[in-house]
Amino acid sequence: MTPEEANAHLEACRGEIDDLDRQIVALLNARAGVAARIGDIKQEAAMRVYEPKREDQVYQNVVATNPGPLKGDALRRIYERIMDEMRSLQRDRMAGRQEAGLDRRNG
């Protein structure tokens, strides 16, 4: 393969990566929207944001449905970060609702 051919193949692969990244961003934001709704429900029910048993279920589901090539432990690390960001989103929304006086338990 010549350098020019290699560059053409790389450019095509990078275009695929860009398309996939856009899809991942859309899916992460959709997931965040659901996580935000869950946080609202938890706030109204005076429940804690962090639910270790539920997070373990998510990790198990992700690993069980993984066809590869990523290894299960790699996916778990990725999802640990995703879950951390989702918890932060829920906490930020809860704090914002409380500051705005929207916490129905207190008003």
N, CA, C and O atoms as a printed pandas DataFrame, in Angstrom:
     atom_number atom_name residue_name chain_id  residue_number  x_coord  y_coord  z_coord
0              1         N          MET        A               1    0.845   -1.171    0.000
1              2        CA          MET        A               1    0.000    0.000    0.000
2              3         C          MET        A               1    0.895    1.240    0.000
3              4         O          MET        A               1    1.857    1.332    0.762
4              5         N          THR        A               2    0.566    2.156   -0.841
5              6        CA          THR        A               2    1.343    3.391   -0.920
6              7         C          THR        A               2    0.897    4.335    0.201
7              8         O          THR        A               2   -0.174    4.162    0.783
8              9         N          PRO        A               3    1.722    5.319    0.488
9             10        CA          PRO        A               3    1.304    6.310    1.493
10            11         C          PRO        A               3    0.001    7.028    1.108
11            12         O          PRO        A               3   -0.812    7.360    1.971
12            13         N          GLU        A               4   -0.181    7.259   -0.177
13            14        CA          GLU        A               4   -1.397    7.924   -0.635
14            15         C          GLU        A               4   -2.615    7.032   -0.399
15            16         O          GLU        A               4   -3.663    7.508    0.037
16            17         N          GLU        A               5   -2.476    5.747   -0.686
17            18        CA          GLU        A               5   -3.574    4.797   -0.448
18            19         C          GLU        A               5   -3.866    4.687    1.049
19            20         O          GLU        A               5   -5.021    4.652    1.475
20            21         N          ALA        A               6   -2.801    4.635    1.824
21            22        CA          ALA        A               6   -2.978    4.561    3.280
22            23         C          ALA        A               6   -3.720    5.793    3.786
23            24         O          ALA        A               6   -4.632    5.680    4.605
24            25         N          ASN        A               7   -3.332    6.957    3.301
25            26        CA          ASN        A               7   -3.997    8.194    3.723
26            27         C          ASN        A               7   -5.466    8.203    3.320
27            28         O          ASN        A               7   -6.314    8.677    4.075
28            29         N          ALA        A               8   -5.766    7.688    2.149
29            30        CA          ALA        A               8   -7.164    7.623    1.707
30            31         C          ALA        A               8   -7.967    6.689    2.605
31            32         O          ALA        A               8   -9.094    7.012    2.980
32            33         N          HIS        A               9   -7.401    5.535    2.955
33            34        CA          HIS        A               9   -8.080    4.591    3.848
34            35         C          HIS        A               9   -8.260    5.198    5.244
35            36         O          HIS        A               9   -9.315    5.063    5.865
36            37         N          LEU        A              10   -7.211    5.865    5.719
37            38        CA          LEU        A              10   -7.292    6.504    7.033
38            39         C          LEU        A              10   -8.370    7.574    7.057
39            40         O          LEU        A              10   -9.124    7.688    8.023
40            41         N          GLU        A              11   -8.436    8.348    5.998
41            42        CA          GLU        A              11   -9.439    9.414    5.918
42            43         C          GLU        A              11  -10.849    8.830    5.939
43            44         O          GLU        A              11  -11.738    9.372    6.597
44            45         N          ALA        A              12  -11.053    7.743    5.232
45            46        CA          ALA        A              12  -12.360    7.087    5.230
46            47         C          ALA        A              12  -12.697    6.552    6.626
47            48         O          ALA        A              12  -13.821    6.720    7.099
48            49         N          CYS        A              13  -11.744    5.922    7.274
49            50        CA          CYS        A              13  -11.964    5.405    8.635
50            51         C          CYS        A              13  -12.250    6.545    9.608
51            52         O          CYS        A              13  -13.120    6.428   10.471
52            53         N          ARG        A              14  -11.533    7.623    9.470
53            54        CA          ARG        A              14  -11.759    8.772   10.359
54            55         C          ARG        A              14  -13.133    9.392   10.141
55            56         O          ARG        A              14  -13.757    9.882   11.082
56            57         N          GLY        A              15  -13.597    9.368    8.908
57            58        CA          GLY        A              15  -14.958    9.830    8.635
58            59         C          GLY        A              15  -15.983    8.950    9.329
59            60         O          GLY        A              15  -16.971    9.447    9.869
60            61         N          GLU        A              16  -15.749    7.634    9.316
61            62        CA          GLU        A              16  -16.638    6.712   10.036
62            63         C          GLU        A              16  -16.614    6.989   11.530
63            64         O          GLU        A              16  -17.655    6.986   12.187
64            65         N          ILE        A              17  -15.417    7.231   12.067
65            66        CA          ILE        A              17  -15.281    7.549   13.491
66            67         C          ILE        A              17  -16.079    8.814   13.820
67            68         O          ILE        A              17  -16.795    8.856   14.820
68            69         N          ASP        A              18  -15.952    9.839   12.979
69            70        CA          ASP        A              18  -16.693   11.087   13.209
70            71         C          ASP        A              18  -18.197   10.838   13.228
71            72         O          ASP        A              18  -18.904   11.368   14.085
72            73         N          ASP        A              19  -18.689   10.035   12.290
73            74        CA          ASP        A              19  -20.115    9.709   12.250
74            75         C          ASP        A              19  -20.541    8.949   13.505
75            76         O          ASP        A              19  -21.579    9.246   14.098
76            77         N          LEU        A              20  -19.735    7.972   13.902
77            78        CA          LEU        A              20  -20.042    7.203   15.109
78            79         C          LEU        A              20  -20.008    8.083   16.350
79            80         O          LEU        A              20  -20.844    7.933   17.241
80            81         N          ASP        A              21  -19.049    8.998   16.414
81            82        CA          ASP        A              21  -18.982    9.904   17.568
82            83         C          ASP        A              21  -20.240   10.761   17.666
83            84         O          ASP        A              21  -20.733   11.006   18.767
84            85         N          ARG        A              22  -20.764   11.217   16.536
85            86        CA          ARG        A              22  -22.005   11.997   16.561
86            87         C          ARG        A              22  -23.160   11.150   17.090
87            88         O          ARG        A              22  -23.997   11.638   17.850
88            89         N          GLN        A              23  -23.202    9.884   16.687
89            90        CA          GLN        A              23  -24.245    8.982   17.184
90            91         C          GLN        A              23  -24.090    8.735   18.681
91            92         O          GLN        A              23  -25.078    8.716   19.415
92            93         N          ILE        A              24  -22.855    8.546   19.131
93            94        CA          ILE        A              24  -22.601    8.324   20.552
94            95         C          ILE        A              24  -23.035    9.544   21.358
95            96         O          ILE        A              24  -23.662    9.396   22.407
96            97         N          VAL        A              25  -22.713   10.738   20.887
97            98        CA          VAL        A              25  -23.111   11.967   21.578
98            99         C          VAL        A              25  -24.639   12.041   21.675
99           100         O          VAL        A              25  -25.180   12.376   22.729
100          101         N          ALA        A              26  -25.320   11.732   20.592
101          102        CA          ALA        A              26  -26.788   11.761   20.614
102          103         C          ALA        A              26  -27.332   10.745   21.620
103          104         O          ALA        A              26  -28.261   11.049   22.369
104          105         N          LEU        A              27  -26.762    9.552   21.637
105          106        CA          LEU        A              27  -27.218    8.526   22.575
106          107         C          LEU        A              27  -26.890    8.889   24.019
107          108         O          LEU        A              27  -27.701    8.646   24.913
108          109         N          LEU        A              28  -25.724    9.461   24.258
109          110        CA          LEU        A              28  -25.379    9.880   25.618
110          111         C          LEU        A              28  -26.319   10.972   26.105
111          112         O          LEU        A              28  -26.725   10.968   27.267
112          113         N          ASN        A              29  -26.668   11.901   25.232
113          114        CA          ASN        A              29  -27.597   12.948   25.623
114          115         C          ASN        A              29  -29.007   12.401   25.844
115          116         O          ASN        A              29  -29.717   12.871   26.734
116          117         N          ALA        A              30  -29.417   11.423   25.053
117          118        CA          ALA        A              30  -30.710   10.773   25.281
118          119         C          ALA        A              30  -30.685   10.053   26.629
119          120         O          ALA        A              30  -31.650   10.121   27.391
120          121         N          ARG        A              31  -29.586    9.367   26.920
121          122        CA          ARG        A              31  -29.445    8.682   28.209
122          123         C          ARG        A              31  -29.480    9.694   29.348
123          124         O          ARG        A              31  -30.104    9.448   30.380
124          125         N          ALA        A              32  -28.818   10.821   29.167
125          126        CA          ALA        A              32  -28.802   11.869   30.189
126          127         C          ALA        A              32  -30.208   12.419   30.433
127          128         O          ALA        A              32  -30.561   12.738   31.568
128          129         N          GLY        A              33  -30.999   12.529   29.386
129          130        CA          GLY        A              33  -32.378   12.986   29.556
130          131         C          GLY        A              33  -33.186   12.037   30.429
131          132         O          GLY        A              33  -33.962   12.474   31.279
132          133         N          VAL        A              34  -33.001   10.747   30.217
133          134        CA          VAL        A              34  -33.696    9.750   31.046
134          135         C          VAL        A              34  -33.156    9.811   32.475
135          136         O          VAL        A              34  -33.928    9.748   33.432
136          137         N          ALA        A              35  -31.838    9.933   32.622
137          138        CA          ALA        A              35  -31.239   10.036   33.957
138          139         C          ALA        A              35  -31.755   11.271   34.688
139          140         O          ALA        A              35  -31.965   11.228   35.901
140          141         N          ALA        A              36  -31.960   12.361   33.971
141          142        CA          ALA        A              36  -32.502   13.574   34.581
142          143         C          ALA        A              36  -33.918   13.325   35.097
143          144         O          ALA        A              36  -34.266   13.757   36.196
144          145         N          ARG        A              37  -34.726   12.634   34.310
145          146        CA          ARG        A              37  -36.091   12.303   34.764
146          147         C          ARG        A              37  -36.046   11.418   36.004
147          148         O          ARG        A              37  -36.826   11.598   36.939
148          149         N          ILE        A              38  -35.117   10.456   35.997
149          150        CA          ILE        A              38  -34.959    9.585   37.164
150          151         C          ILE        A              38  -34.581   10.420   38.387
151          152         O          ILE        A              38  -35.102   10.193   39.479
152          153         N          GLY        A              39  -33.685   11.374   38.209
153          154        CA          GLY        A              39  -33.299   12.250   39.317
154          155         C          GLY        A              39  -34.471   13.050   39.851
155          156         O          GLY        A              39  -34.597   13.235   41.062
156          157         N          ASP        A              40  -35.334   13.529   38.955
157          158        CA          ASP        A              40  -36.528   14.261   39.385
158          159         C          ASP        A              40  -37.436   13.376   40.228
159          160         O          ASP        A              40  -37.966   13.811   41.251
160          161         N          ILE        A              41  -37.610   12.137   39.793
161          162        CA          ILE        A              41  -38.440   11.185   40.536
162          163         C          ILE        A              41  -37.815   10.908   41.902
163          164         O          ILE        A              41  -38.507   10.901   42.920
164          165         N          LYS        A              42  -36.512   10.682   41.914
165          166        CA          LYS        A              42  -35.829   10.422   43.181
166          167         C          LYS        A              42  -35.964   11.603   44.127
167          168         O          LYS        A              42  -36.156   11.423   45.330
168          169         N          GLN        A              43  -35.864   12.806   43.587
169          170        CA          GLN        A              43  -35.976   13.986   44.444
170          171         C          GLN        A              43  -37.365   14.085   45.053
171          172         O          GLN        A              43  -37.508   14.348   46.246
172          173         N          GLU        A              44  -38.384   13.875   44.235
173          174        CA          GLU        A              44  -39.752   13.937   44.751
174          175         C          GLU        A              44  -40.012   12.864   45.797
175          176         O          GLU        A              44  -40.798   13.077   46.720
176          177         N          ALA        A              45  -39.368   11.726   45.666
177          178        CA          ALA        A              45  -39.559   10.614   46.603
178          179         C          ALA        A              45  -38.530   10.635   47.737
179          180         O          ALA        A              45  -38.495    9.716   48.555
180          181         N          ALA        A              46  -37.695   11.676   47.789
181          182        CA          ALA        A              46  -36.653   11.812   48.809
182          183         C          ALA        A              46  -35.727   10.596   48.823
183          184         O          ALA        A              46  -35.371   10.076   49.881
184          185         N          MET        A              47  -35.349   10.157   47.624
185          186        CA          MET        A              47  -34.439    9.017   47.489
186          187         C          MET        A              47  -33.036    9.515   47.194
187          188         O          MET        A              47  -32.844   10.625   46.698
188          189         N          ARG        A              48  -32.066    8.682   47.505
189          190        CA          ARG        A              48  -30.673    9.010   47.227
190          191         C          ARG        A              48  -30.377    8.871   45.736
191          192         O          ARG        A              48  -30.995    8.063   45.042
192          193         N          VAL        A              49  -29.434    9.661   45.258
193          194        CA          VAL        A              49  -29.012    9.583   43.860
194          195         C          VAL        A              49  -28.250    8.283   43.616
195          196         O          VAL        A              49  -28.505    7.582   42.637
196          197         N          TYR        A              50  -27.327    7.968   44.500
197          198        CA          TYR        A              50  -26.445    6.817   44.304
198          199         C          TYR        A              50  -27.154    5.531   44.709
199          200         O          TYR        A              50  -27.579    5.371   45.853
200          201         N          GLU        A              51  -27.272    4.621   43.754
201          202        CA          GLU        A              51  -27.871    3.309   43.986
202          203         C          GLU        A              51  -26.902    2.237   43.494
203          204         O          GLU        A              51  -26.953    1.848   42.328
204          205         N          PRO        A              52  -26.021    1.756   44.373
205          206        CA          PRO        A              52  -24.987    0.811   43.929
206          207         C          PRO        A              52  -25.550   -0.470   43.314
207          208         O          PRO        A              52  -24.967   -1.001   42.369
208          209         N          LYS        A              53  -26.662   -0.971   43.826
209          210        CA          LYS        A              53  -27.230   -2.202   43.257
210          211         C          LYS        A              53  -27.680   -1.972   41.819
211          212         O          LYS        A              53  -27.460   -2.822   40.956
212          213         N          ARG        A              54  -28.306   -0.833   41.558
213          214        CA          ARG        A              54  -28.747   -0.533   40.188
214          215         C          ARG        A              54  -27.549   -0.366   39.263
215          216         O          ARG        A              54  -27.562   -0.839   38.127
216          217         N          GLU        A              55  -26.525    0.301   39.751
217          218        CA          GLU        A              55  -25.336    0.483   38.920
218          219         C          GLU        A              55  -24.699   -0.867   38.593
219          220         O          GLU        A              55  -24.243   -1.081   37.470
220          221         N          ASP        A              56  -24.667   -1.767   39.556
221          222        CA          ASP        A              56  -24.146   -3.111   39.281
222          223         C          ASP        A              56  -24.970   -3.811   38.209
223          224         O          ASP        A              56  -24.423   -4.530   37.373
224          225         N          GLN        A              57  -26.289   -3.602   38.229
225          226        CA          GLN        A              57  -27.148   -4.193   37.198
226          227         C          GLN        A              57  -26.795   -3.635   35.825
227          228         O          GLN        A              57  -26.752   -4.376   34.842
228          229         N          VAL        A              58  -26.543   -2.340   35.758
229          230        CA          VAL        A              58  -26.163   -1.712   34.483
230          231         C          VAL        A              58  -24.858   -2.313   33.979
231          232         O          VAL        A              58  -24.752   -2.679   32.809
232          233         N          TYR        A              59  -23.868   -2.414   34.856
233          234        CA          TYR        A              59  -22.580   -2.979   34.456
234          235         C          TYR        A              59  -22.741   -4.415   33.966
235          236         O          TYR        A              59  -22.173   -4.797   32.943
236          237         N          GLN        A              60  -23.513   -5.200   34.699
237          238        CA          GLN        A              60  -23.731   -6.597   34.306
238          239         C          GLN        A              60  -24.419   -6.680   32.944
239          240         O          GLN        A              60  -24.058   -7.519   32.118
240          241         N          ASN        A              61  -25.398   -5.824   32.709
241          242        CA          ASN        A              61  -26.109   -5.805   31.431
242          243         C          ASN        A              61  -25.175   -5.444   30.285
243          244         O          ASN        A              61  -25.199   -6.074   29.228
244          245         N          VAL        A              62  -24.360   -4.433   30.503
245          246        CA          VAL        A              62  -23.430   -3.979   29.464
246          247         C          VAL        A              62  -22.434   -5.082   29.119
247          248         O          VAL        A              62  -22.193   -5.368   27.946
248          249         N          VAL        A              63  -21.866   -5.691   30.136
249          250        CA          VAL        A              63  -20.866   -6.733   29.915
250          251         C          VAL        A              63  -21.509   -7.968   29.277
251          252         O          VAL        A              63  -20.917   -8.596   28.398
252          253         N          ALA        A              64  -22.717   -8.311   29.720
253          254        CA          ALA        A              64  -23.391   -9.508   29.202
254          255         C          ALA        A              64  -23.775   -9.367   27.733
255          256         O          ALA        A              64  -23.838  -10.363   27.012
256          257         N          THR        A              65  -24.030   -8.148   27.287
257          258        CA          THR        A              65  -24.463   -7.944   25.902
258          259         C          THR        A              65  -23.310   -7.527   24.988
259          260         O          THR        A              65  -23.527   -7.202   23.821
260          261         N          ASN        A              66  -22.100   -7.537   25.513
261          262        CA          ASN        A              66  -20.942   -7.079   24.756
262          263         C          ASN        A              66  -20.446   -8.146   23.775
263          264         O          ASN        A              66  -20.024   -9.222   24.197
264          265         N          PRO        A              67  -20.495   -7.854   22.460
265          266        CA          PRO        A              67  -19.967   -8.813   21.493
266          267         C          PRO        A              67  -18.477   -8.613   21.216
267          268         O          PRO        A              67  -17.880   -9.394   20.475
268          269         N          GLY        A              68  -17.863   -7.571   21.805
269          270        CA          GLY        A              68  -16.459   -7.286   21.526
270          271         C          GLY        A              68  -16.333   -6.363   20.326
271          272         O          GLY        A              68  -17.343   -6.088   19.678
272          273         N          PRO        A              69  -15.191   -5.889   20.010
273          274        CA          PRO        A              69  -13.877   -6.319   20.473
274          275         C          PRO        A              69  -13.451   -5.741   21.821
275          276         O          PRO        A              69  -12.442   -6.181   22.373
276          277         N          LEU        A              70  -14.186   -4.768   22.370
277          278        CA          LEU        A              70  -13.809   -4.270   23.689
278          279         C          LEU        A              70  -14.009   -5.361   24.728
279          280         O          LEU        A              70  -14.972   -6.125   24.660
280          281         N          LYS        A              71  -13.111   -5.430   25.674
281          282        CA          LYS        A              71  -13.244   -6.386   26.761
282          283         C          LYS        A              71  -14.246   -5.852   27.784
283          284         O          LYS        A              71  -14.495   -4.649   27.865
284          285         N          GLY        A              72  -14.805   -6.759   28.548
285          286        CA          GLY        A              72  -15.797   -6.391   29.552
286          287         C          GLY        A              72  -15.284   -5.380   30.555
287          288         O          GLY        A              72  -16.006   -4.451   30.918
288          289         N          ASP        A              73  -14.051   -5.542   31.011
289          290        CA          ASP        A              73  -13.520   -4.600   31.990
290          291         C          ASP        A              73  -13.323   -3.210   31.384
291          292         O          ASP        A              73  -13.430   -2.207   32.090
292          293         N          ALA        A              74  -13.042   -3.144   30.104
293          294        CA          ALA        A              74  -12.925   -1.843   29.432
294          295         C          ALA        A              74  -14.282   -1.159   29.376
295          296         O          ALA        A              74  -14.387    0.039   29.638
296          297         N          LEU        A              75  -15.321   -1.915   29.036
297          298        CA          LEU        A              75  -16.665   -1.337   29.007
298          299         C          LEU        A              75  -17.103   -0.899   30.397
299          300         O          LEU        A              75  -17.730    0.149   30.553
300          301         N          ARG        A              76  -16.777   -1.692   31.394
301          302        CA          ARG        A              76  -17.136   -1.311   32.758
302          303         C          ARG        A              76  -16.484    0.018   33.130
303          304         O          ARG        A              76  -17.140    0.870   33.728
304          305         N          ARG        A              77  -15.217    0.215   32.792
305          306        CA          ARG        A              77  -14.541    1.481   33.096
306          307         C          ARG        A              77  -15.216    2.643   32.369
307          308         O          ARG        A              77  -15.397    3.717   32.944
308          309         N          ILE        A              78  -15.582    2.431   31.122
309          310        CA          ILE        A              78  -16.277    3.481   30.361
310          311         C          ILE        A              78  -17.609    3.802   31.033
311          312         O          ILE        A              78  -17.958    4.970   31.208
312          313         N          TYR        A              79  -18.344    2.769   31.405
313          314        CA          TYR        A              79  -19.650    2.979   32.027
314          315         C          TYR        A              79  -19.537    3.542   33.436
315          316         O          TYR        A              79  -20.445    4.242   33.884
316          317         N          GLU        A              80  -18.470    3.262   34.138
317          318        CA          GLU        A              80  -18.274    3.892   35.442
318          319         C          GLU        A              80  -18.222    5.403   35.277
319          320         O          GLU        A              80  -18.792    6.144   36.077
320          321         N          ARG        A              81  -17.544    5.848   34.246
321          322        CA          ARG        A              81  -17.455    7.292   33.992
322          323         C          ARG        A              81  -18.807    7.856   33.551
323          324         O          ARG        A              81  -19.210    8.934   33.988
324          325         N          ILE        A              82  -19.503    7.122   32.683
325          326        CA          ILE        A              82  -20.831    7.565   32.239
326          327         C          ILE        A              82  -21.763    7.676   33.443
327          328         O          ILE        A              82  -22.473    8.670   33.594
328          329         N          MET        A              83  -21.759    6.655   34.299
329          330        CA          MET        A              83  -22.645    6.663   35.460
330          331         C          MET        A              83  -22.281    7.811   36.405
331          332         O          MET        A              83  -23.166    8.439   36.987
332          333         N          ASP        A              84  -21.002    8.083   36.557
333          334        CA          ASP        A              84  -20.569    9.188   37.404
334          335         C          ASP        A              84  -21.121   10.513   36.879
335          336         O          ASP        A              84  -21.594   11.346   37.652
336          337         N          GLU        A              85  -21.059   10.697   35.573
337          338        CA          GLU        A              85  -21.585   11.929   34.977
338          339         C          GLU        A              85  -23.104   12.008   35.108
339          340         O          GLU        A              85  -23.648   13.097   35.291
340          341         N          MET        A              86  -23.792   10.884   35.018
341          342        CA          MET        A              86  -25.244   10.876   35.173
342          343         C          MET        A              86  -25.630   11.228   36.612
343          344         O          MET        A              86  -26.602   11.952   36.831
344          345         N          ARG        A              87  -24.879   10.724   37.590
345          346        CA          ARG        A              87  -25.129   11.089   38.993
346          347         C          ARG        A              87  -24.904   12.583   39.192
347          348         O          ARG        A              87  -25.684   13.245   39.877
348          349         N          SER        A              88  -23.849   13.110   38.598
349          350        CA          SER        A              88  -23.575   14.549   38.708
350          351         C          SER        A              88  -24.719   15.362   38.113
351          352         O          SER        A              88  -25.135   16.369   38.685
352          353         N          LEU        A              89  -25.218   14.931   36.984
353          354        CA          LEU        A              89  -26.354   15.613   36.356
354          355         C          LEU        A              89  -27.551   15.611   37.293
355          356         O          LEU        A              89  -28.197   16.643   37.481
356          357         N          GLN        A              90  -27.851   14.457   37.884
357          358        CA          GLN        A              90  -28.982   14.373   38.802
358          359         C          GLN        A              90  -28.780   15.288   40.005
359          360         O          GLN        A              90  -29.698   16.008   40.398
360          361         N          ARG        A              91  -27.602   15.265   40.584
361          362        CA          ARG        A              91  -27.333   16.115   41.759
362          363         C          ARG        A              91  -27.433   17.596   41.407
363          364         O          ARG        A              91  -27.998   18.380   42.170
364          365         N          ASP        A              92  -26.888   17.981   40.254
365          366        CA          ASP        A              92  -26.954   19.383   39.825
366          367         C          ASP        A              92  -28.398   19.823   39.622
367          368         O          ASP        A              92  -28.781   20.922   40.022
368          369         N          ARG        A              93  -29.193   18.966   39.004
369          370        CA          ARG        A              93  -30.611   19.305   38.785
370          371         C          ARG        A              93  -31.346   19.419   40.115
371          372         O          ARG        A              93  -32.152   20.328   40.313
372          373         N          MET        A              94  -31.061   18.487   41.025
373          374        CA          MET        A              94  -31.711   18.533   42.334
374          375         C          MET        A              94  -31.361   19.823   43.064
375          376         O          MET        A              94  -32.233   20.475   43.639
376          377         N          ALA        A              95  -30.089   20.187   43.039
377          378        CA          ALA        A              95  -29.649   21.418   43.693
378          379         C          ALA        A              95  -30.306   22.629   43.049
379          380         O          ALA        A              95  -30.737   23.548   43.746
380          381         N          GLY        A              96  -30.385   22.634   41.731
381          382        CA          GLY        A              96  -31.020   23.746   41.023
382          383         C          GLY        A              96  -32.498   23.864   41.343
383          384         O          GLY        A              96  -33.016   24.970   41.494
384          385         N          ARG        A              97  -33.174   22.745   41.446
385          386        CA          ARG        A              97  -34.601   22.761   41.781
386          387         C          ARG        A              97  -34.816   23.263   43.200
387          388         O          ARG        A              97  -35.758   24.007   43.470
388          389         N          GLN        A              98  -33.935   22.850   44.102
389          390        CA          GLN        A              98  -34.058   23.309   45.482
390          391         C          GLN        A              98  -33.815   24.809   45.569
391          392         O          GLN        A              98  -34.541   25.517   46.268
392          393         N          GLU        A              99  -32.801   25.297   44.866
393          394        CA          GLU        A              99  -32.495   26.727   44.869
394          395         C          GLU        A              99  -33.644   27.533   44.268
395          396         O          GLU        A              99  -33.931   28.643   44.715
396          397         N          ALA        A             100  -34.294   26.973   43.260
397          398        CA          ALA        A             100  -35.377   27.697   42.591
398          399         C          ALA        A             100  -36.709   27.529   43.338
399          400         O          ALA        A             100  -37.730   28.086   42.933
400          401         N          GLY        A             101  -36.686   26.761   44.422
401          402        CA          GLY        A             101  -37.926   26.556   45.179
402          403         C          GLY        A             101  -38.869   25.588   44.535
403          404         O          GLY        A             101  -40.068   25.608   44.814
404          405         N          LEU        A             102  -38.349   24.730   43.667
405          406        CA          LEU        A             102  -39.199   23.782   42.970
406          407         C          LEU        A             102  -39.278   22.419   43.655
407          408         O          LEU        A             102  -39.965   21.513   43.183
408          409         N          ASP        A             103  -38.574   22.290   44.758
409          410        CA          ASP        A             103  -38.602   21.022   45.492
410          411         C          ASP        A             103  -39.952   20.926   46.186
411          412         O          ASP        A             103  -40.203   21.620   47.171
412          413         N          ARG        A             104  -40.805   20.077   45.676
413          414        CA          ARG        A             104  -42.191   19.982   46.162
414          415         C          ARG        A             104  -42.272   19.548   47.613
415          416         O          ARG        A             104  -43.260   19.837   48.288
416          417         N          ARG        A             105  -41.260   18.865   48.102
417          418        CA          ARG        A             105  -41.274   18.438   49.505
418          419         C          ARG        A             105  -41.120   19.629   50.426
419          420         O          ARG        A             105  -41.537   19.578   51.583
420          421         N          ASN        A             106  -40.523   20.708   49.925
421          422        CA          ASN        A             106  -40.286   21.876   50.770
422          423         C          ASN        A             106  -41.186   23.048   50.415
423          424         O          ASN        A             106  -40.992   24.141   50.947
424          425         N          GLY        A             107  -42.133   22.866   49.563
425          426        CA          GLY        A             107  -42.931   24.025   49.158
426          427         C          GLY        A             107  -44.243   23.606   48.760
427          428         O          GLY        A             107  -45.069   24.438   48.384
